[in-house]
Amino acid sequence: VNYLSQGECTQDTANSCLWTGDNKCVQDKCVYTTEEKCRADSLCDWQTSNQTCTVRPCVEYSDDKSCDADRRCHWDTSTSPGSCQLERCAKYPSKDMCEADAGCLWEDDVCVE
């Protein structure tokens, strides 16, 4: 999908378009309505709190600058080409789970190292 603005992109509901963190319009791949289908897609994450399927954090970034700008992510150069990966502590969705890990800290509603 080739839209240059967030407004144009998000108005395209026929293609389930999504505006990414690195200012690109992509087709939302995580429009599943069941947990089983959502979890079967490696790009998606099931949100038990509101029963929705969302894009996993960090998968939408295609370069190191955009990736590293998100506190939940880091650019991994151990493979070629590099890829944006979730930080270790960012996997915890709640303050209690985050603080149960001695190496993690809850800041601004995000679990960070």
Backbone as a printed PyTorch tensor [residue, N CA C, xyz], in Angstrom:
tensor([[[  0.8620,  -1.1630,   0.0000],
         [  0.0000,   0.0000,   0.0000],
         [  0.9110,   1.2290,   0.0000]],

        [[  0.6130,   2.1730,  -0.8830],
         [  1.5400,   3.2780,  -1.0970],
         [  0.9170,   4.6360,  -0.7780]],

        [[  0.6540,   4.9150,   0.4910],
         [  0.1490,   6.2160,   0.9160],
         [  1.2900,   6.9930,   1.5610]],

        [[  1.3090,   8.2900,   1.3610],
         [  2.3860,   9.1230,   1.8940],
         [  2.0160,   9.8240,   3.1900]],

        [[  0.7320,   9.7750,   3.5840],
         [  0.3370,  10.4220,   4.8310],
         [ -0.4330,   9.4490,   5.7160]],

        [[ -0.3710,   9.6840,   7.0140],
         [ -1.0510,   8.8300,   7.9740],
         [ -2.5650,   8.8630,   7.7610]],

        [[ -3.1040,  10.0350,   7.4480],
         [ -4.5420,  10.1740,   7.2350],
         [ -5.0450,   9.3110,   6.0950]],

        [[ -4.3670,   9.3800,   4.9440],
         [ -4.7590,   8.5640,   3.7920],
         [ -4.6740,   7.0790,   4.1290]],

        [[ -3.6060,   6.7230,   4.7940],
         [ -3.3510,   5.3280,   5.1270],
         [ -4.4480,   4.7630,   6.0280]],

        [[ -4.7150,   5.4120,   7.1300],
         [ -5.6570,   4.8700,   8.1020],
         [ -7.1030,   4.9330,   7.6210]],

        [[ -7.3790,   5.7400,   6.6020],
         [ -8.7290,   5.7870,   6.0490],
         [ -9.0140,   4.6160,   5.1100]],

        [[ -7.9840,   3.8950,   4.7030],
         [ -8.1620,   2.7520,   3.8140],
         [ -8.5370,   1.5230,   4.6420]],

        [[ -9.8070,   1.4270,   4.9900],
         [-10.2670,   0.3030,   5.8030],
         [-10.4620,  -0.9640,   4.9790]],

        [[-10.6380,  -0.8310,   3.6890],
         [-10.8210,  -2.0060,   2.8320],
         [ -9.5830,  -2.9040,   2.8410]],

        [[ -8.4060,  -2.2900,   2.9550],
         [ -7.1530,  -3.0440,   2.9730],
         [ -6.5780,  -3.1920,   4.3730]],

        [[ -7.3210,  -2.7650,   5.3960],
         [ -6.8510,  -2.8270,   6.7890],
         [ -5.4680,  -2.2120,   6.9190]],

        [[ -5.3380,  -0.9540,   6.4570],
         [ -4.0390,  -0.3010,   6.4580],
         [ -3.6520,   0.2130,   7.8480]],

        [[ -2.3520,   0.2370,   8.0760],
         [ -1.7780,   0.6110,   9.3630],
         [ -0.5900,   1.5250,   9.1220]],

        [[ -0.5020,   2.6250,   9.8550],
         [  0.6270,   3.5620,   9.7660],
         [  1.6720,   3.1110,  10.7750]],

        [[  2.8870,   2.8570,  10.3240],
         [  3.9280,   2.3030,  11.1880],
         [  4.7460,   3.3900,  11.8760]],

        [[  5.5430,   2.9540,  12.8380],
         [  6.4010,   3.8650,  13.5900],
         [  7.4750,   4.5060,  12.7410]],

        [[  7.8060,   3.9240,  11.5900],
         [  8.8080,   4.5410,  10.7220],
         [  8.1500,   5.1960,   9.5030]],

        [[  6.9160,   5.7040,   9.7190],
         [  6.1840,   6.5060,   8.7300],
         [  5.9730,   5.8060,   7.3930]],

        [[  5.4710,   4.5760,   7.4560],
         [  5.1330,   3.8200,   6.2610],
         [  3.7270,   3.2680,   6.4290]],

        [[  3.0540,   3.0970,   5.3260],
         [  1.7140,   2.5250,   5.3330],
         [  1.8210,   1.0620,   4.9040]],

        [[  1.3490,   0.1790,   5.7590],
         [  1.3870,  -1.2460,   5.4590],
         [  0.0070,  -1.8440,   5.7120]],

        [[ -0.2180,  -2.9890,   5.1300],
         [ -1.4770,  -3.6830,   5.3670],
         [ -1.3760,  -4.3860,   6.7160]],

        [[ -2.3530,  -4.1380,   7.5780],
         [ -2.3560,  -4.7450,   8.9070],
         [ -2.5860,  -6.2370,   8.7660]],

        [[ -1.6420,  -6.9940,   9.2080],
         [ -1.7250,  -8.4440,   9.0980],
         [ -2.4230,  -9.0770,  10.2930]],

        [[ -2.6940,  -8.3030,  11.3180],
         [ -3.2160,  -8.8660,  12.5660],
         [ -4.6630,  -8.4540,  12.8110]],

        [[ -5.5160,  -8.8280,  11.8910],
         [ -6.9300,  -8.4770,  11.9990],
         [ -7.7670,  -9.6920,  12.4250]],

        [[ -7.1270, -10.6640,  13.0590],
         [ -7.8150, -11.8760,  13.4860],
         [ -8.7610, -11.5810,  14.6530]],

        [[ -9.8400, -12.3260,  14.6990],
         [-10.8110, -12.1280,  15.7760],
         [-10.7960, -13.2610,  16.7960]],

        [[ -9.9520, -14.2610,  16.5710],
         [ -9.8290, -15.3470,  17.5450],
         [ -8.3860, -15.4620,  18.0210]],

        [[ -8.2310, -15.8640,  19.2710],
         [ -6.8960, -16.0090,  19.8600],
         [ -6.0760, -17.0500,  19.1120]],

        [[ -6.7010, -18.1480,  18.7310],
         [ -5.9990, -19.2350,  18.0510],
         [ -5.3550, -18.7600,  16.7430]],

        [[ -6.1230, -18.0570,  15.9150],
         [ -5.5920, -17.5730,  14.6370],
         [ -4.5320, -16.4970,  14.8590]],

        [[ -4.7590, -15.6300,  15.8240],
         [ -3.8060, -14.5590,  16.1090],
         [ -2.4550, -15.1310,  16.5380]],

        [[ -2.4670, -16.0350,  17.4860],
         [ -1.2160, -16.6210,  18.0020],
         [ -0.4990, -17.4770,  16.9650]],

        [[ -1.2180, -17.9520,  15.9730],
         [ -0.6000, -18.7580,  14.9120],
         [  0.2300, -17.9060,  13.9550]],

        [[  0.0220, -16.5920,  13.9650],
         [  0.7510, -15.6720,  13.0890],
         [  1.9080, -15.0640,  13.8790]],

        [[  3.1260, -15.3000,  13.4480],
         [  4.3080, -14.8500,  14.1990],
         [  4.4420, -13.3330,  14.2800]],

        [[  3.7260, -12.6010,  13.4510],
         [  3.7720, -11.1330,  13.5070],
         [  2.7810, -10.5460,  14.4990]],

        [[  1.9320, -11.4110,  15.0640],
         [  0.8140, -10.9200,  15.8800],
         [  0.9280, -11.3280,  17.3360]],

        [[  0.1940, -10.5840,  18.1720],
         [  0.1770, -10.8170,  19.6100],
         [ -1.2630, -10.6650,  20.1020]],

        [[ -1.7650, -11.6410,  20.8490],
         [ -3.1260, -11.5950,  21.3790],
         [ -3.1500, -10.8320,  22.6970]],

        [[ -4.0230,  -9.8410,  22.7720],
         [ -4.1820,  -9.0300,  23.9840],
         [ -5.3500,  -9.5880,  24.7890]],

        [[ -5.0450, -10.3050,  25.8620],
         [ -6.1020, -10.9330,  26.6480],
         [ -6.9760,  -9.9050,  27.3570]],

        [[ -6.4180,  -8.7390,  27.6750],
         [ -7.1800,  -7.7280,  28.4100],
         [ -8.3960,  -7.2200,  27.6370]],

        [[ -8.2650,  -7.0800,  26.3090],
         [ -9.4000,  -6.5810,  25.5230],
         [ -9.7670,  -7.4950,  24.3500]],

        [[ -9.2090,  -8.7160,  24.3620],
         [ -9.5410,  -9.7320,  23.3610],
         [ -9.3440,  -9.2460,  21.9220]],

        [[ -8.1750,  -8.6380,  21.6670],
         [ -7.8600,  -8.1700,  20.3230],
         [ -6.4980,  -8.6910,  19.8840]],

        [[ -6.3260,  -8.7210,  18.5940],
         [ -5.0740,  -9.1530,  17.9930],
         [ -4.3290,  -7.9110,  17.5020]],

        [[ -3.0860,  -7.7470,  17.9100],
         [ -2.2980,  -6.5800,  17.5260],
         [ -0.9530,  -7.0090,  16.9390]],

        [[ -0.3230,  -6.0900,  16.2190],
         [  1.0100,  -6.3390,  15.6740],
         [  2.0020,  -6.3830,  16.8370]],

        [[  2.8650,  -7.3640,  16.8340],
         [  3.8890,  -7.4650,  17.8850],
         [  4.7610,  -6.2090,  17.8840]],

        [[  5.1630,  -5.7580,  19.0550],
         [  6.0640,  -4.6030,  19.1090],
         [  7.3440,  -4.8880,  18.3230]],

        [[  7.8470,  -3.8930,  17.6710],
         [  9.1390,  -3.8990,  16.9770],
         [  9.1280,  -4.4730,  15.5630]],

        [[  8.1570,  -5.2860,  15.2040],
         [  8.1800,  -5.8990,  13.8740],
         [  7.9330,  -4.9030,  12.7490]],

        [[  7.3640,  -3.7360,  13.0800],
         [  7.0600,  -2.7730,  12.0260],
         [  8.2580,  -1.9100,  11.6250]],

        [[  9.3650,  -1.9740,  12.3710],
         [ 10.5310,  -1.1340,  12.0650],
         [ 11.4860,  -1.8470,  11.1150]],

        [[ 11.9170,  -1.1290,  10.0850],
         [ 12.7790,  -1.7550,   9.0810],
         [ 14.1930,  -1.1810,   9.0560]],

        [[ 14.4960,  -0.2630,   9.9930],
         [ 15.8560,   0.2780,  10.0530],
         [ 16.2530,   0.5060,  11.5070]],

        [[ 17.5670,   0.6120,  11.7370],
         [ 18.0750,   0.7180,  13.1030],
         [ 17.6470,   1.9930,  13.8240]],

        [[ 17.5640,   3.1020,  13.1120],
         [ 17.2050,   4.3730,  13.7440],
         [ 15.7780,   4.3340,  14.2970]],

        [[ 14.8370,   3.9000,  13.4920],
         [ 13.4440,   3.8120,  13.9390],
         [ 13.2920,   2.7890,  15.0600]],

        [[ 13.9580,   1.6820,  14.9100],
         [ 13.8980,   0.6180,  15.9070],
         [ 14.4170,   1.1020,  17.2630]],

        [[ 15.6010,   1.6590,  17.2640],
         [ 16.2210,   2.0880,  18.5170],
         [ 15.5150,   3.2770,  19.1630]],

        [[ 14.6850,   3.9860,  18.3920],
         [ 13.9290,   5.1110,  18.9590],
         [ 12.7760,   4.6160,  19.8400]],

        [[ 12.3810,   3.3710,  19.6870],
         [ 11.3210,   2.7780,  20.5040],
         [ 11.9800,   2.0610,  21.6790]],

        [[ 11.6800,   2.4840,  22.8960],
         [ 12.3300,   1.9320,  24.0890],
         [ 12.0980,   0.4320,  24.2660]],

        [[ 11.0880,  -0.0950,  23.6340],
         [ 10.8020,  -1.5260,  23.7580],
         [ 11.6720,  -2.3730,  22.8370]],

        [[ 12.4180,  -1.7230,  21.9220],
         [ 13.0930,  -2.4420,  20.8450],
         [ 14.6000,  -2.1780,  20.8140]],

        [[ 15.3130,  -3.0680,  20.1350],
         [ 16.7400,  -2.8630,  19.8400],
         [ 17.0490,  -3.4760,  18.4800]],

        [[ 18.0170,  -2.8880,  17.7870],
         [ 18.4270,  -3.3720,  16.4670],
         [ 19.4390,  -4.4840,  16.6490]],

        [[ 19.1300,  -5.6620,  16.1360],
         [ 19.9690,  -6.8440,  16.2830],
         [ 20.7970,  -7.0480,  15.0170]],

        [[ 22.1060,  -6.9870,  15.1620],
         [ 23.0040,  -7.1680,  14.0120],
         [ 23.6500,  -8.5530,  13.9990]],

        [[ 23.1560,  -9.4620,  14.8420],
         [ 23.7420, -10.8030,  14.8790],
         [ 23.3730, -11.6280,  13.6480]],

        [[ 22.3980, -11.1560,  12.8760],
         [ 22.0450, -11.8080,  11.6200],
         [ 22.1350, -10.7710,  10.5030]],

        [[ 22.2200, -11.2530,   9.2900],
         [ 22.2570, -10.3400,   8.1570],
         [ 21.0740, -10.6550,   7.2510]],

        [[ 20.2400,  -9.7030,   6.9360],
         [ 20.3180,  -8.3160,   7.3950],
         [ 19.8800,  -8.1910,   8.8580]],

        [[ 20.1910,  -7.0550,   9.4660],
         [ 19.7880,  -6.8030,  10.8410],
         [ 18.2730,  -6.7480,  10.9540]],

        [[ 17.7800,  -6.8560,  12.1820],
         [ 16.3370,  -6.8040,  12.3920],
         [ 16.0180,  -6.1770,  13.7430]],

        [[ 14.8240,  -5.6790,  13.8540],
         [ 14.3770,  -5.0370,  15.0800],
         [ 13.7720,  -6.0960,  15.9960]],

        [[ 14.2740,  -6.1750,  17.2030],
         [ 13.8350,  -7.1910,  18.1520],
         [ 13.3280,  -6.5450,  19.4440]],

        [[ 12.4650,  -7.2500,  20.1270],
         [ 11.9110,  -6.7960,  21.3890],
         [ 12.9750,  -6.8840,  22.4840]],

        [[ 13.1070,  -5.8260,  23.2710],
         [ 14.0180,  -5.8550,  24.4230],
         [ 13.5380,  -6.9270,  25.3970]],

        [[ 14.4400,  -7.4790,  26.1630],
         [ 14.1180,  -8.5760,  27.0790],
         [ 12.9810,  -8.2300,  28.0300]],

        [[ 13.0110,  -7.0730,  28.6520],
         [ 12.0010,  -6.7080,  29.6460],
         [ 10.6680,  -6.2650,  29.0400]],

        [[ 10.6760,  -5.8720,  27.7910],
         [  9.4520,  -5.3560,  27.1570],
         [  8.3750,  -6.4150,  26.9980]],

        [[  8.7120,  -7.6610,  27.2120],
         [  7.7180,  -8.7290,  27.0920],
         [  6.7090,  -8.7220,  28.2330]],

        [[  7.0110,  -7.9980,  29.3190],
         [  6.1070,  -7.9680,  30.4630],
         [  5.0450,  -6.8810,  30.2770]],

        [[  3.7630,  -7.2670,  30.2320],
         [  2.7010,  -6.3020,  29.9590],
         [  2.1830,  -5.5310,  31.1780]],

        [[  2.6100,  -5.9200,  32.3730],
         [  2.1020,  -5.2420,  33.5700],
         [  3.2360,  -4.8740,  34.5180]],

        [[  2.9670,  -3.9210,  35.4010],
         [  3.9600,  -3.4640,  36.3780],
         [  4.3760,  -4.6070,  37.3010]],

        [[  3.4180,  -5.3940,  37.7660],
         [  3.7310,  -6.4960,  38.6720],
         [  4.6500,  -7.5270,  38.0240]],

        [[  4.3320,  -7.9010,  36.7940],
         [  5.1710,  -8.8810,  36.0900],
         [  6.5610,  -8.3100,  35.8410]],

        [[  6.6150,  -7.0430,  35.4680],
         [  7.8840,  -6.3790,  35.1850],
         [  8.7790,  -6.3540,  36.4170]],

        [[  8.2150,  -5.8890,  37.5140],
         [  9.0180,  -5.7260,  38.7280],
         [  9.3620,  -7.0420,  39.4070]],

        [[  8.7190,  -8.1350,  38.9850],
         [  9.0720,  -9.4570,  39.5020],
         [ 10.4140,  -9.9210,  38.9350]],

        [[ 10.8420,  -9.3030,  37.8360],
         [ 12.1340,  -9.6090,  37.2320],
         [ 13.1390,  -8.5850,  37.7560]],

        [[ 14.1250,  -9.0270,  38.4920],
         [ 15.0730,  -8.1260,  39.1540],
         [ 15.8200,  -7.2100,  38.1820]],

        [[ 15.9450,  -7.5930,  36.9220],
         [ 16.6730,  -6.7880,  35.9540],
         [ 15.8140,  -5.7720,  35.2150]],

        [[ 14.5440,  -5.6720,  35.5860],
         [ 13.6200,  -4.8040,  34.8520],
         [ 13.0260,  -3.7140,  35.7440]],

        [[ 12.5850,  -2.6350,  35.0950],
         [ 12.0250,  -1.4780,  35.7990],
         [ 10.8190,  -0.9780,  35.0180]],

        [[  9.7420,  -0.6110,  35.7190],
         [  8.5100,  -0.0920,  35.0830],
         [  8.6200,   1.4120,  34.9880]],

        [[  8.6410,   1.9620,  33.7670],
         [  8.7360,   3.4050,  33.5170],
         [  7.7520,   3.8230,  32.4350]],

        [[  6.9170,   4.7980,  32.7280],
         [  5.9740,   5.3330,  31.7360],
         [  5.1650,   4.2470,  31.0390]],

        [[  4.6310,   3.3020,  31.8300],
         [  3.7960,   2.2120,  31.3300],
         [  4.5110,   1.2620,  30.3870]],

        [[  5.8410,   1.1940,  30.4910],
         [  6.6350,   0.2500,  29.6880],
         [  7.6770,  -0.3820,  30.6020]],

        [[  7.8970,  -1.6680,  30.4400],
         [  8.9140,  -2.3750,  31.2040],
         [ 10.2400,  -2.2820,  30.4510]],

        [[ 11.2600,  -1.7270,  31.1120],
         [ 12.5720,  -1.5230,  30.4810],
         [ 13.6790,  -2.1200,  31.3490]],

        [[ 14.8370,  -2.3200,  30.7350],
         [ 15.9980,  -2.8360,  31.4880],
         [ 16.6930,  -1.7130,  32.2020]]])
